[in-house]
Amino acid sequence: MTYKFKREPESGLILVNIEIDNKYALKMILDTGATNTTIDSNALYLLGHDLKDNIGTVEIETANGIIETEVFELDSFSSLGLTKEKFQIQVYDFLAHGIFSDYNGLLGLDFLEGTKYCIDTKNNTITLS
């Protein structure tokens, strides 16, 4: 399966479409340096998820130091032709921490676990097998 992606012109970030619970479409950055998938808490709230329904918290190390994020389990999470059921994501309040962007989070390596993939930056494609 090969999928086209868009790149941010200035930063070169890889943007991919994701779908939550088979009905909500968002954009995320594919971040192969991120261990876990992280979504903006504001986006999750606007999709109708109660932020009190987290299943715990975890401390993660970022470029700006250690932060605490909440963990949520989503019924279904899809991107690049893959679907993960009961997928756990980290949730972080981007806006409260001064992060303003056109994307709703980071698609991390946990989503690609068990998948062979090739990112072709010349043709802006990702091939999964």
Buried (B, 14 or more C-beta within 10 A) or exposed (E): EEBEBEEEEEEEBBBBBBBBEEEBEBBBBBBEEBEBBBBBBBBBEEBEBEEEEBEEEEEBEEEEEEEEBBBBBBEBBBBBEBEBEEBBBBBBBBEEEEEEEEBBBBBBBBBBEEEEBEEEEEEEEBBBE
